[in-house]
Amino acid sequence: MKRGGLFIRSFWVAILLMAALVIGLSVMAMMRDHPIVARILPPPAPVTHEIPETRLGQMIHAAGEAAYAAQASRLDGLLEAAFAPVYAGIPAYADFHYSVLGEYSELGAAALGQMSEGMETRLFPQLGAGLEHVAADLDQGFVATFRDHLEGQISDELAASGAKVALGEMTQHIQQDAVSRIAVTAPVAVAITLTAQPAVKAAAALMAKKMATKIAGKAAAKGAVKATGVGGGAASGAAICSPGGPIASVLCGAGAAAVIWFGTDAAIVNIDEYFNRDEFEADLRKMIDENRAEVKQGLLAALNARREATEDFTFREAAGAD
């Protein structure tokens, strides 16, 4: 009887101890995040998720497409700011063009083949720096959009995998490497540095060529007008100065003829400006518009080169494999 009672008591003691142990472990599991319990229990193994390389490749490509689209949509606004000083300089250039000094300066520059330098100085002094700023802005925006879009896709993938799932080490490495590499691959700033100043010079040269043709035509027409009146102008000058004696008459007549000559120039320039200035400024704007369109195409090509670089991403290089 005693043995039976001892066995029963031992049985119930064991049951109670096991129940206490289960309850204790359950409580500790629920209090795992408590500072005291955290010191006792080992940290739980993190749950990680590796994104397949095929899916990562799709994400990287999509991030490149998104970055290209975002920066291409900003390009018109950036170019508008860069070309604003050029358009703003048109009235001042027209003032110079429709002046006697400007006319002779342009004729002399055209004769010496230096007209493009004058137009570059007067119309495009800030454009090179402006385009470099545009390129730097595009590069920064491309990298930021690429990084944010890639991170967003990866976050969505993790969220779909379940709560408290960490990104796998290999996937993290590929993500970081992709962002680092795209930051230095085919930057627009390098492309524009090689093309910005030549583009400005090419635009000035094209505009100068068109302007030289117009100036030559105007000079020929003006010469025809003067040919009918220069002799009369000289004679009138001599008549005005005749009381001063032969030598004085020659000198005074030459001066008077010069006044008449330049006066005729000024009158013709004023008439030309009255009838043609609006058309002249419109022609300048059209030529600048054409140059701006060419610059835009060049920048889009540079952005596209960055987009295409995301398609060449290799996981072997990203993973550091031999």
Phi and psi restraints in degrees (value plus and minus 20) as a CYANA .aco file:
   2 LYS   PHI     -85.2   -45.2
   2 LYS   PSI     -59.2   -19.2
   3 ARG   PHI     -85.1   -45.1
   3 ARG   PSI     -59.3   -19.3
   4 GLY   PHI     -84.0   -44.0
   4 GLY   PSI     -60.9   -20.9
   5 GLY   PHI     -86.1   -46.1
   5 GLY   PSI     -59.1   -19.1
   6 LEU   PHI     -84.1   -44.1
   6 LEU   PSI     -59.5   -19.5
   7 PHE   PHI     -84.3   -44.3
   7 PHE   PSI     -63.4   -23.4
   8 ILE   PHI     -83.5   -43.5
   8 ILE   PSI     -64.1   -24.1
   9 ARG   PHI     -83.8   -43.8
   9 ARG   PSI     -62.9   -22.9
  10 SER   PHI     -80.9   -40.9
  10 SER   PSI     -60.0   -20.0
  11 PHE   PHI     -80.3   -40.3
  11 PHE   PSI     -68.8   -28.8
  12 TRP   PHI     -89.5   -49.5
  12 TRP   PSI     -52.2   -12.2
  13 VAL   PHI     -83.6   -43.6
  13 VAL   PSI     -63.2   -23.2
  14 ALA   PHI     -82.6   -42.6
  14 ALA   PSI     -62.8   -22.8
  15 ILE   PHI     -80.9   -40.9
  15 ILE   PSI     -64.6   -24.6
  16 LEU   PHI     -84.7   -44.7
  16 LEU   PSI     -60.9   -20.9
  17 LEU   PHI     -83.6   -43.6
  17 LEU   PSI     -62.0   -22.0
  18 MET   PHI     -84.9   -44.9
  18 MET   PSI     -60.1   -20.1
  19 ALA   PHI     -84.1   -44.1
  19 ALA   PSI     -62.4   -22.4
  20 ALA   PHI     -83.2   -43.2
  20 ALA   PSI     -59.5   -19.5
  21 LEU   PHI     -84.9   -44.9
  21 LEU   PSI     -64.8   -24.8
  22 VAL   PHI     -82.2   -42.2
  22 VAL   PSI     -65.0   -25.0
  23 ILE   PHI     -83.1   -43.1
  23 ILE   PSI     -62.9   -22.9
  24 GLY   PHI     -81.6   -41.6
  24 GLY   PSI     -65.4   -25.4
  25 LEU   PHI     -84.1   -44.1
  25 LEU   PSI     -57.6   -17.6
  26 SER   PHI     -85.1   -45.1
  26 SER   PSI     -62.7   -22.7
  27 VAL   PHI     -83.8   -43.8
  27 VAL   PSI     -63.7   -23.7
  28 MET   PHI     -85.0   -45.0
  28 MET   PSI     -55.5   -15.5
  29 ALA   PHI     -84.6   -44.6
  29 ALA   PSI     -61.1   -21.1
  30 MET   PHI     -89.6   -49.6
  30 MET   PSI     -48.3    -8.3
  31 MET   PHI    -121.6   -81.6
  31 MET   PSI       4.1    44.1
  32 ARG   PHI     -77.5   -37.5
  32 ARG   PSI     -54.8   -14.8
  33 ASP   PHI    -100.5   -60.5
  33 ASP   PSI     -26.9    13.1
  34 HIS   PHI     -88.0   -48.0
  34 HIS   PSI     118.8   158.8
  35 PRO   PHI     -73.8   -33.8
  35 PRO   PSI     -60.7   -20.7
  36 ILE   PHI     -89.5   -49.5
  36 ILE   PSI     -67.2   -27.2
  37 VAL   PHI     -83.7   -43.7
  37 VAL   PSI     -56.7   -16.7
  38 ALA   PHI     -81.2   -41.2
  38 ALA   PSI     -47.3    -7.3
  39 ARG   PHI     -94.7   -54.7
  39 ARG   PSI     -47.1    -7.1
  40 ILE   PHI    -105.9   -65.9
  40 ILE   PSI     -67.2   -27.2
  41 LEU   PHI    -105.7   -65.7
  41 LEU   PSI     123.9   163.9
  42 PRO   PHI     -89.1   -49.1
  42 PRO   PSI     128.3   168.3
  43 PRO   PHI     -84.2   -44.2
  43 PRO   PSI     123.3   163.3
  44 PRO   PHI     -88.1   -48.1
  44 PRO   PSI     127.5   167.5
  45 ALA   PHI     -87.3   -47.3
  45 ALA   PSI     110.7   150.7
  46 PRO   PHI     -87.2   -47.2
  46 PRO   PSI     124.1   164.1
  47 VAL   PHI    -113.0   -73.0
  47 VAL   PSI      98.4   138.4
  48 THR   PHI    -135.2   -95.2
  48 THR   PSI     140.7   180.7
  49 HIS   PHI    -157.2  -117.2
  49 HIS   PSI     102.8   142.8
  50 GLU   PHI    -117.5   -77.5
  50 GLU   PSI     106.9   146.9
  51 ILE   PHI    -103.0   -63.0
  51 ILE   PSI     111.2   151.2
  52 PRO   PHI     -77.0   -37.0
  52 PRO   PSI     127.3   167.3
  53 GLU   PHI     -80.4   -40.4
  53 GLU   PSI     -56.5   -16.5
  54 THR   PHI     -81.5   -41.5
  54 THR   PSI     -63.5   -23.5
  55 ARG   PHI     -88.6   -48.6
  55 ARG   PSI     -59.2   -19.2
  56 LEU   PHI     -82.1   -42.1
  56 LEU   PSI     -60.6   -20.6
  57 GLY   PHI     -80.1   -40.1
  57 GLY   PSI     -60.8   -20.8
  58 GLN   PHI     -83.8   -43.8
  58 GLN   PSI     -60.0   -20.0
  59 MET   PHI     -84.1   -44.1
  59 MET   PSI     -64.0   -24.0
  60 ILE   PHI     -83.9   -43.9
  60 ILE   PSI     -62.7   -22.7
  61 HIS   PHI     -82.8   -42.8
  61 HIS   PSI     -64.5   -24.5
  62 ALA   PHI     -82.5   -42.5
  62 ALA   PSI     -57.9   -17.9
  63 ALA   PHI     -84.9   -44.9
  63 ALA   PSI     -58.5   -18.5
  64 GLY   PHI     -84.8   -44.8
  64 GLY   PSI     -61.6   -21.6
  65 GLU   PHI     -83.4   -43.4
  65 GLU   PSI     -63.3   -23.3
  66 ALA   PHI     -84.2   -44.2
  66 ALA   PSI     -61.0   -21.0
  67 ALA   PHI     -84.5   -44.5
  67 ALA   PSI     -62.2   -22.2
  68 TYR   PHI     -82.6   -42.6
  68 TYR   PSI     -68.2   -28.2
  69 ALA   PHI     -81.7   -41.7
  69 ALA   PSI     -61.6   -21.6
  70 ALA   PHI     -84.4   -44.4
  70 ALA   PSI     -62.9   -22.9
  71 GLN   PHI     -97.0   -57.0
  71 GLN   PSI     -54.1   -14.1
  72 ALA   PHI     -83.1   -43.1
  72 ALA   PSI     -55.0   -15.0
  73 SER   PHI     -90.5   -50.5
  73 SER   PSI     -41.0    -1.0
  74 ARG   PHI    -110.0   -70.0
  74 ARG   PSI     -31.8     8.2
  75 LEU   PHI     -83.1   -43.1
  75 LEU   PSI     -62.8   -22.8
  76 ASP   PHI     -80.0   -40.0
  76 ASP   PSI     -62.2   -22.2
  77 GLY   PHI     -85.0   -45.0
  77 GLY   PSI     -60.6   -20.6
  78 LEU   PHI     -86.4   -46.4
  78 LEU   PSI     -60.5   -20.5
  79 LEU   PHI     -89.7   -49.7
  79 LEU   PSI     -53.4   -13.4
  80 GLU   PHI     -79.6   -39.6
  80 GLU   PSI     -62.6   -22.6
  81 ALA   PHI     -87.5   -47.5
  81 ALA   PSI     -60.2   -20.2
  82 ALA   PHI     -87.6   -47.6
  82 ALA   PSI     -56.9   -16.9
  83 PHE   PHI    -109.9   -69.9
  83 PHE   PSI     -25.7    14.3
  84 ALA   PHI     -75.2   -35.2
  84 ALA   PSI     -65.3   -25.3
  85 PRO   PHI     -83.0   -43.0
  85 PRO   PSI     -49.8    -9.8
  86 VAL   PHI     -87.2   -47.2
  86 VAL   PSI     -69.4   -29.4
  87 TYR   PHI     -83.9   -43.9
  87 TYR   PSI     -58.8   -18.8
  88 ALA   PHI     -85.5   -45.5
  88 ALA   PSI     -43.5    -3.5
  89 GLY   PHI    -103.8   -63.8
  89 GLY   PSI     -24.6    15.4
  90 ILE   PHI     -82.3   -42.3
  90 ILE   PSI     -68.6   -28.6
  91 PRO   PHI     -79.2   -39.2
  91 PRO   PSI     -60.2   -20.2
  92 ALA   PHI     -85.5   -45.5
  92 ALA   PSI     -58.6   -18.6
  93 TYR   PHI     -87.2   -47.2
  93 TYR   PSI     -57.4   -17.4
  94 ALA   PHI     -84.6   -44.6
  94 ALA   PSI     -58.8   -18.8
  95 ASP   PHI     -78.5   -38.5
  95 ASP   PSI     -63.5   -23.5
  96 PHE   PHI     -86.3   -46.3
  96 PHE   PSI     -63.5   -23.5
  97 HIS   PHI     -82.5   -42.5
  97 HIS   PSI     -61.7   -21.7
  98 TYR   PHI    -113.4   -73.4
  98 TYR   PSI      32.2    72.2
  99 SER   PHI    -159.0  -119.0
  99 SER   PSI     134.3   174.3
 100 VAL   PHI     -81.9   -41.9
 100 VAL   PSI     -62.6   -22.6
 101 LEU   PHI     -82.4   -42.4
 101 LEU   PSI     -65.1   -25.1
 102 GLY   PHI     -82.7   -42.7
 102 GLY   PSI     -60.1   -20.1
 103 GLU   PHI     -81.0   -41.0
 103 GLU   PSI     -68.0   -28.0
 104 TYR   PHI     -89.8   -49.8
 104 TYR   PSI     -54.6   -14.6
 105 SER   PHI     -84.0   -44.0
 105 SER   PSI     -63.2   -23.2
 106 GLU   PHI     -87.5   -47.5
 106 GLU   PSI     -59.7   -19.7
 107 LEU   PHI     -81.9   -41.9
 107 LEU   PSI     -64.1   -24.1
 108 GLY   PHI     -85.2   -45.2
 108 GLY   PSI     -62.7   -22.7
 109 ALA   PHI     -85.0   -45.0
 109 ALA   PSI     -59.8   -19.8
 110 ALA   PHI     -84.3   -44.3
 110 ALA   PSI     -60.4   -20.4
 111 ALA   PHI     -85.2   -45.2
 111 ALA   PSI     -53.7   -13.7
 112 LEU   PHI    -111.2   -71.2
 112 LEU   PSI     -21.3    18.7
 113 GLY   PHI      51.7    91.7
 113 GLY   PSI       7.2    47.2
 114 GLN   PHI    -136.1   -96.1
 114 GLN   PSI      -4.4    35.6
 115 MET   PHI     -87.0   -47.0
 115 MET   PSI     -54.4   -14.4
 116 SER   PHI     -83.2   -43.2
 116 SER   PSI     -55.3   -15.3
 117 GLU   PHI     -83.6   -43.6
 117 GLU   PSI     -60.4   -20.4
 118 GLY   PHI     -84.8   -44.8
 118 GLY   PSI     -61.9   -21.9
 119 MET   PHI     -87.8   -47.8
 119 MET   PSI     -57.8   -17.8
 120 GLU   PHI     -82.3   -42.3
 120 GLU   PSI     -62.0   -22.0
 121 THR   PHI     -88.2   -48.2
 121 THR   PSI     -59.4   -19.4
 122 ARG   PHI    -104.9   -64.9
 122 ARG   PSI     -52.6   -12.6
 123 LEU   PHI    -126.3   -86.3
 123 LEU   PSI     -50.0   -10.0
 124 PHE   PHI    -140.3  -100.3
 124 PHE   PSI      11.9    51.9
 125 PRO   PHI     -85.7   -45.7
 125 PRO   PSI     -47.4    -7.4
 126 GLN   PHI    -128.2   -88.2
 126 GLN   PSI     -22.8    17.2
 127 LEU   PHI     -87.6   -47.6
 127 LEU   PSI     -60.5   -20.5
 128 GLY   PHI     -77.2   -37.2
 128 GLY   PSI     -68.2   -28.2
 129 ALA   PHI     -85.2   -45.2
 129 ALA   PSI     -57.3   -17.3
 130 GLY   PHI     -83.5   -43.5
 130 GLY   PSI     -60.1   -20.1
 131 LEU   PHI     -90.0   -50.0
 131 LEU   PSI     -54.4   -14.4
 132 GLU   PHI     -84.1   -44.1
 132 GLU   PSI     -58.3   -18.3
 133 HIS   PHI     -84.7   -44.7
 133 HIS   PSI     -61.7   -21.7
 134 VAL   PHI     -79.1   -39.1
 134 VAL   PSI     -65.6   -25.6
 135 ALA   PHI     -82.5   -42.5
 135 ALA   PSI     -63.8   -23.8
 136 ALA   PHI     -83.0   -43.0
 136 ALA   PSI     -60.4   -20.4
 137 ASP   PHI     -83.9   -43.9
 137 ASP   PSI     -62.3   -22.3
 138 LEU   PHI     -83.8   -43.8
 138 LEU   PSI     -61.4   -21.4
 139 ASP   PHI     -82.0   -42.0
 139 ASP   PSI     -67.4   -27.4
 140 GLN   PHI     -82.2   -42.2
 140 GLN   PSI     -63.8   -23.8
 141 GLY   PHI     -85.2   -45.2
 141 GLY   PSI     -58.4   -18.4
 142 PHE   PHI     -82.9   -42.9
 142 PHE   PSI     -68.1   -28.1
 143 VAL   PHI     -84.5   -44.5
 143 VAL   PSI     -62.9   -22.9
 144 ALA   PHI     -83.9   -43.9
 144 ALA   PSI     -64.3   -24.3
 145 THR   PHI     -86.0   -46.0
 145 THR   PSI     -62.2   -22.2
 146 PHE   PHI     -78.8   -38.8
 146 PHE   PSI     -68.4   -28.4
 147 ARG   PHI     -82.2   -42.2
 147 ARG   PSI     -68.3   -28.3
 148 ASP   PHI     -85.0   -45.0
 148 ASP   PSI     -60.7   -20.7
 149 HIS   PHI     -87.9   -47.9
 149 HIS   PSI     -60.5   -20.5
 150 LEU   PHI     -85.7   -45.7
 150 LEU   PSI     -64.6   -24.6
 151 GLU   PHI     -82.0   -42.0
 151 GLU   PSI     -58.7   -18.7
 152 GLY   PHI     -84.2   -44.2
 152 GLY   PSI     -62.1   -22.1
 153 GLN   PHI     -84.3   -44.3
 153 GLN   PSI     -62.0   -22.0
 154 ILE   PHI     -86.6   -46.6
 154 ILE   PSI     -59.6   -19.6
 155 SER   PHI     -82.3   -42.3
 155 SER   PSI     -61.1   -21.1
 156 ASP   PHI     -84.2   -44.2
 156 ASP   PSI     -58.9   -18.9
 157 GLU   PHI     -83.8   -43.8
 157 GLU   PSI     -62.6   -22.6
 158 LEU   PHI     -86.6   -46.6
 158 LEU   PSI     -61.0   -21.0
 159 ALA   PHI     -81.3   -41.3
 159 ALA   PSI     -55.1   -15.1
 160 ALA   PHI     -92.5   -52.5
 160 ALA   PSI     -39.3     0.7
 161 SER   PHI    -103.0   -63.0
 161 SER   PSI     -36.1     3.9
 162 GLY   PHI     108.2   148.2
 162 GLY   PSI     147.8   187.8
 163 ALA   PHI     -92.9   -52.9
 163 ALA   PSI     127.9   167.9
 164 LYS   PHI      36.3    76.3
 164 LYS   PSI      20.0    60.0
 165 VAL   PHI    -122.4   -82.4
 165 VAL   PSI     105.2   145.2
 166 ALA   PHI    -112.5   -72.5
 166 ALA   PSI     134.9   174.9
 167 LEU   PHI     -94.2   -54.2
 167 LEU   PSI     115.5   155.5
 168 GLY   PHI     -84.4   -44.4
 168 GLY   PSI     135.0   175.0
 169 GLU   PHI     -80.9   -40.9
 169 GLU   PSI     -62.9   -22.9
 170 MET   PHI     -85.7   -45.7
 170 MET   PSI     -62.1   -22.1
 171 THR   PHI     -84.4   -44.4
 171 THR   PSI     -60.3   -20.3
 172 GLN   PHI     -79.8   -39.8
 172 GLN   PSI     -62.8   -22.8
 173 HIS   PHI     -82.8   -42.8
 173 HIS   PSI     -64.6   -24.6
 174 ILE   PHI     -85.0   -45.0
 174 ILE   PSI     -61.6   -21.6
 175 GLN   PHI     -80.7   -40.7
 175 GLN   PSI     -69.8   -29.8
 176 GLN   PHI     -83.7   -43.7
 176 GLN   PSI     -60.4   -20.4
 177 ASP   PHI     -87.8   -47.8
 177 ASP   PSI     -57.6   -17.6
 178 ALA   PHI     -82.3   -42.3
 178 ALA   PSI     -64.6   -24.6
 179 VAL   PHI     -86.4   -46.4
 179 VAL   PSI     -62.5   -22.5
 180 SER   PHI     -83.4   -43.4
 180 SER   PSI     -62.0   -22.0
 181 ARG   PHI     -92.0   -52.0
 181 ARG   PSI     -59.0   -19.0
 182 ILE   PHI     -89.0   -49.0
 182 ILE   PSI     -42.4    -2.4
 183 ALA   PHI     -88.3   -48.3
 183 ALA   PSI     -44.0    -4.0
 184 VAL   PHI    -137.7   -97.7
 184 VAL   PSI     -15.2    24.8
 185 THR   PHI    -115.6   -75.6
 185 THR   PSI     105.4   145.4
 186 ALA   PHI      27.2    67.2
 186 ALA   PSI      32.8    72.8
 187 PRO   PHI     -84.1   -44.1
 187 PRO   PSI     123.1   163.1
 188 VAL   PHI     -84.3   -44.3
 188 VAL   PSI     -52.1   -12.1
 189 ALA   PHI     -80.1   -40.1
 189 ALA   PSI     -56.6   -16.6
 190 VAL   PHI     -87.9   -47.9
 190 VAL   PSI     -63.4   -23.4
 191 ALA   PHI     -82.5   -42.5
 191 ALA   PSI     -62.7   -22.7
 192 ILE   PHI     -94.0   -54.0
 192 ILE   PSI     -49.9    -9.9
 193 THR   PHI     -83.1   -43.1
 193 THR   PSI     -56.0   -16.0
 194 LEU   PHI     -98.8   -58.8
 194 LEU   PSI     -40.9    -0.9
 195 THR   PHI    -138.7   -98.7
 195 THR   PSI     -38.6     1.4
 196 ALA   PHI     -81.9   -41.9
 196 ALA   PSI     -77.0   -37.0
 197 GLN   PHI     -85.1   -45.1
 197 GLN   PSI     -62.7   -22.7
 198 PRO   PHI     -79.9   -39.9
 198 PRO   PSI     -55.4   -15.4
 199 ALA   PHI     -85.6   -45.6
 199 ALA   PSI     -60.7   -20.7
 200 VAL   PHI     -83.6   -43.6
 200 VAL   PSI     -65.4   -25.4
 201 LYS   PHI     -84.0   -44.0
 201 LYS   PSI     -59.8   -19.8
 202 ALA   PHI     -85.1   -45.1
 202 ALA   PSI     -60.6   -20.6
 203 ALA   PHI     -84.4   -44.4
 203 ALA   PSI     -64.5   -24.5
 204 ALA   PHI     -83.1   -43.1
 204 ALA   PSI     -59.5   -19.5
 205 ALA   PHI     -86.0   -46.0
 205 ALA   PSI     -61.7   -21.7
 206 LEU   PHI     -85.0   -45.0
 206 LEU   PSI     -64.7   -24.7
 207 MET   PHI     -85.2   -45.2
 207 MET   PSI     -59.7   -19.7
 208 ALA   PHI     -82.9   -42.9
 208 ALA   PSI     -58.7   -18.7
 209 LYS   PHI     -82.7   -42.7
 209 LYS   PSI     -65.4   -25.4
 210 LYS   PHI     -85.7   -45.7
 210 LYS   PSI     -60.7   -20.7
 211 MET   PHI     -86.5   -46.5
 211 MET   PSI     -59.2   -19.2
 212 ALA   PHI     -81.7   -41.7
 212 ALA   PSI     -58.4   -18.4
 213 THR   PHI     -83.2   -43.2
 213 THR   PSI     -63.3   -23.3
 214 LYS   PHI     -85.7   -45.7
 214 LYS   PSI     -62.9   -22.9
 215 ILE   PHI     -84.5   -44.5
 215 ILE   PSI     -59.8   -19.8
 216 ALA   PHI     -83.1   -43.1
 216 ALA   PSI     -60.4   -20.4
 217 GLY   PHI     -84.9   -44.9
 217 GLY   PSI     -61.7   -21.7
 218 LYS   PHI     -85.3   -45.3
 218 LYS   PSI     -60.6   -20.6
 219 ALA   PHI     -83.8   -43.8
 219 ALA   PSI     -59.3   -19.3
 220 ALA   PHI     -85.2   -45.2
 220 ALA   PSI     -63.8   -23.8
 221 ALA   PHI     -84.1   -44.1
 221 ALA   PSI     -60.3   -20.3
 222 LYS   PHI     -86.6   -46.6
 222 LYS   PSI     -58.3   -18.3
 223 GLY   PHI     -82.1   -42.1
 223 GLY   PSI     -57.3   -17.3
 224 ALA   PHI     -85.0   -45.0
 224 ALA   PSI     -59.1   -19.1
 225 VAL   PHI     -86.0   -46.0
 225 VAL   PSI     -63.4   -23.4
 226 LYS   PHI     -88.6   -48.6
 226 LYS   PSI     -51.0   -11.0
 227 ALA   PHI     -80.4   -40.4
 227 ALA   PSI     -47.4    -7.4
 228 THR   PHI    -105.4   -65.4
 228 THR   PSI     -31.7     8.3
 229 GLY   PHI    -147.7  -107.7
 229 GLY   PSI     -27.5    12.5
 230 VAL   PHI     -87.1   -47.1
 230 VAL   PSI     -63.2   -23.2
 231 GLY   PHI     -81.4   -41.4
 231 GLY   PSI     -61.6   -21.6
 232 GLY   PHI     -85.3   -45.3
 232 GLY   PSI     -54.7   -14.7
 233 GLY   PHI     -86.5   -46.5
 233 GLY   PSI     -61.5   -21.5
 234 ALA   PHI     -85.3   -45.3
 234 ALA   PSI     -62.2   -22.2
 235 ALA   PHI     -84.1   -44.1
 235 ALA   PSI     -60.0   -20.0
 236 SER   PHI     -85.1   -45.1
 236 SER   PSI     -57.9   -17.9
 237 GLY   PHI     -85.0   -45.0
 237 GLY   PSI     -61.4   -21.4
 238 ALA   PHI     -84.4   -44.4
 238 ALA   PSI     -59.6   -19.6
 239 ALA   PHI     -84.8   -44.8
 239 ALA   PSI     -58.8   -18.8
 240 ILE   PHI     -83.7   -43.7
 240 ILE   PSI     -56.7   -16.7
 241 CYS   PHI    -117.4   -77.4
 241 CYS   PSI     -17.1    22.9
 242 SER   PHI     -77.9   -37.9
 242 SER   PSI     -53.6   -13.6
 243 PRO   PHI     -83.3   -43.3
 243 PRO   PSI     -34.6     5.4
 244 GLY   PHI    -105.6   -65.6
 244 GLY   PSI     -16.8    23.2
 245 GLY   PHI      76.9   116.9
 245 GLY   PSI     147.9   187.9
 246 PRO   PHI     -80.2   -40.2
 246 PRO   PSI     -69.8   -29.8
 247 ILE   PHI     -87.2   -47.2
 247 ILE   PSI     -66.1   -26.1
 248 ALA   PHI     -81.9   -41.9
 248 ALA   PSI     -55.5   -15.5
 249 SER   PHI     -86.2   -46.2
 249 SER   PSI     -59.6   -19.6
 250 VAL   PHI     -84.4   -44.4
 250 VAL   PSI     -68.9   -28.9
 251 LEU   PHI     -84.2   -44.2
 251 LEU   PSI     -66.4   -26.4
 252 CYS   PHI     -86.3   -46.3
 252 CYS   PSI     -58.4   -18.4
 253 GLY   PHI     -84.5   -44.5
 253 GLY   PSI     -58.6   -18.6
 254 ALA   PHI     -84.5   -44.5
 254 ALA   PSI     -61.8   -21.8
 255 GLY   PHI     -85.1   -45.1
 255 GLY   PSI     -61.7   -21.7
 256 ALA   PHI     -85.4   -45.4
 256 ALA   PSI     -58.6   -18.6
 257 ALA   PHI     -83.7   -43.7
 257 ALA   PSI     -59.1   -19.1
 258 ALA   PHI     -83.9   -43.9
 258 ALA   PSI     -61.3   -21.3
 259 VAL   PHI     -81.5   -41.5
 259 VAL   PSI     -63.6   -23.6
 260 ILE   PHI     -84.0   -44.0
 260 ILE   PSI     -61.3   -21.3
 261 TRP   PHI     -79.3   -39.3
 261 TRP   PSI     -72.7   -32.7
 262 PHE   PHI     -91.3   -51.3
 262 PHE   PSI     -50.3   -10.3
 263 GLY   PHI     -83.4   -43.4
 263 GLY   PSI     -59.8   -19.8
 264 THR   PHI     -83.8   -43.8
 264 THR   PSI     -62.1   -22.1
 265 ASP   PHI     -76.3   -36.3
 265 ASP   PSI     -69.3   -29.3
 266 ALA   PHI     -82.1   -42.1
 266 ALA   PSI     -60.6   -20.6
 267 ALA   PHI     -84.5   -44.5
 267 ALA   PSI     -63.8   -23.8
 268 ILE   PHI     -86.7   -46.7
 268 ILE   PSI     -60.3   -20.3
 269 VAL   PHI     -81.4   -41.4
 269 VAL   PSI     -63.1   -23.1
 270 ASN   PHI     -84.5   -44.5
 270 ASN   PSI     -60.0   -20.0
 271 ILE   PHI     -85.7   -45.7
 271 ILE   PSI     -63.4   -23.4
 272 ASP   PHI     -80.2   -40.2
 272 ASP   PSI     -63.6   -23.6
 273 GLU   PHI     -83.5   -43.5
 273 GLU   PSI     -61.7   -21.7
 274 TYR   PHI     -79.7   -39.7
 274 TYR   PSI     -62.9   -22.9
 275 PHE   PHI    -109.7   -69.7
 275 PHE   PSI     -46.9    -6.9
 276 ASN   PHI    -141.8  -101.8
 276 ASN   PSI     -24.5    15.5
 277 ARG   PHI     -81.7   -41.7
 277 ARG   PSI     -64.4   -24.4
 278 ASP   PHI     -78.8   -38.8
 278 ASP   PSI     -62.9   -22.9
 279 GLU   PHI     -86.5   -46.5
 279 GLU   PSI     -58.4   -18.4
 280 PHE   PHI     -81.8   -41.8
 280 PHE   PSI     -67.3   -27.3
 281 GLU   PHI     -85.5   -45.5
 281 GLU   PSI     -57.2   -17.2
 282 ALA   PHI     -84.0   -44.0
 282 ALA   PSI     -58.8   -18.8
 283 ASP   PHI     -83.6   -43.6
 283 ASP   PSI     -61.6   -21.6
 284 LEU   PHI     -81.5   -41.5
 284 LEU   PSI     -65.6   -25.6
 285 ARG   PHI     -81.7   -41.7
 285 ARG   PSI     -59.8   -19.8
 286 LYS   PHI     -83.7   -43.7
 286 LYS   PSI     -62.3   -22.3
 287 MET   PHI     -86.3   -46.3
 287 MET   PSI     -57.8   -17.8
 288 ILE   PHI     -88.3   -48.3
 288 ILE   PSI     -59.5   -19.5
 289 ASP   PHI     -78.0   -38.0
 289 ASP   PSI     -63.0   -23.0
 290 GLU   PHI     -84.1   -44.1
 290 GLU   PSI     -61.1   -21.1
 291 ASN   PHI     -86.0   -46.0
 291 ASN   PSI     -60.4   -20.4
 292 ARG   PHI     -81.8   -41.8
 292 ARG   PSI     -60.9   -20.9
 293 ALA   PHI     -83.4   -43.4
 293 ALA   PSI     -58.9   -18.9
 294 GLU   PHI     -85.9   -45.9
 294 GLU   PSI     -61.9   -21.9
 295 VAL   PHI     -83.2   -43.2
 295 VAL   PSI     -60.5   -20.5
 296 LYS   PHI     -80.3   -40.3
 296 LYS   PSI     -64.1   -24.1
 297 GLN   PHI     -82.4   -42.4
 297 GLN   PSI     -58.7   -18.7
 298 GLY   PHI     -84.2   -44.2
 298 GLY   PSI     -60.7   -20.7
 299 LEU   PHI     -89.7   -49.7
 299 LEU   PSI     -57.9   -17.9
 300 LEU   PHI     -83.1   -43.1
 300 LEU   PSI     -58.8   -18.8
 301 ALA   PHI     -84.0   -44.0
 301 ALA   PSI     -59.2   -19.2
 302 ALA   PHI     -86.6   -46.6
 302 ALA   PSI     -61.3   -21.3
 303 LEU   PHI     -83.6   -43.6
 303 LEU   PSI     -59.7   -19.7
 304 ASN   PHI     -84.7   -44.7
 304 ASN   PSI     -53.5   -13.5
 305 ALA   PHI     -83.4   -43.4
 305 ALA   PSI     -56.7   -16.7
 306 ARG   PHI     -87.8   -47.8
 306 ARG   PSI     -60.3   -20.3
 307 ARG   PHI     -82.1   -42.1
 307 ARG   PSI     -64.9   -24.9
 308 GLU   PHI     -84.3   -44.3
 308 GLU   PSI     -47.9    -7.9
 309 ALA   PHI     -83.2   -43.2
 309 ALA   PSI     -50.0   -10.0
 310 THR   PHI     -89.7   -49.7
 310 THR   PSI     -41.4    -1.4
 311 GLU   PHI     -98.9   -58.9
 311 GLU   PSI     -38.4     1.6
 312 ASP   PHI    -113.7   -73.7
 312 ASP   PSI     -13.4    26.6
 313 PHE   PHI     -84.1   -44.1
 313 PHE   PSI     109.2   149.2
 314 THR   PHI    -133.1   -93.1
 314 THR   PSI     110.6   150.6
 315 PHE   PHI     -91.8   -51.8
 315 PHE   PSI     -45.2    -5.2
 316 ARG   PHI     -81.1   -41.1
 316 ARG   PSI     -64.9   -24.9
 317 GLU   PHI     -89.2   -49.2
 317 GLU   PSI     -59.4   -19.4
 318 ALA   PHI     -83.5   -43.5
 318 ALA   PSI     -57.5   -17.5
 319 ALA   PHI    -102.2   -62.2
 319 ALA   PSI     -25.9    14.1
 320 GLY   PHI      55.9    95.9
 320 GLY   PSI       1.3    41.3
 321 ALA   PHI     -94.9   -54.9
 321 ALA   PSI     138.2   178.2
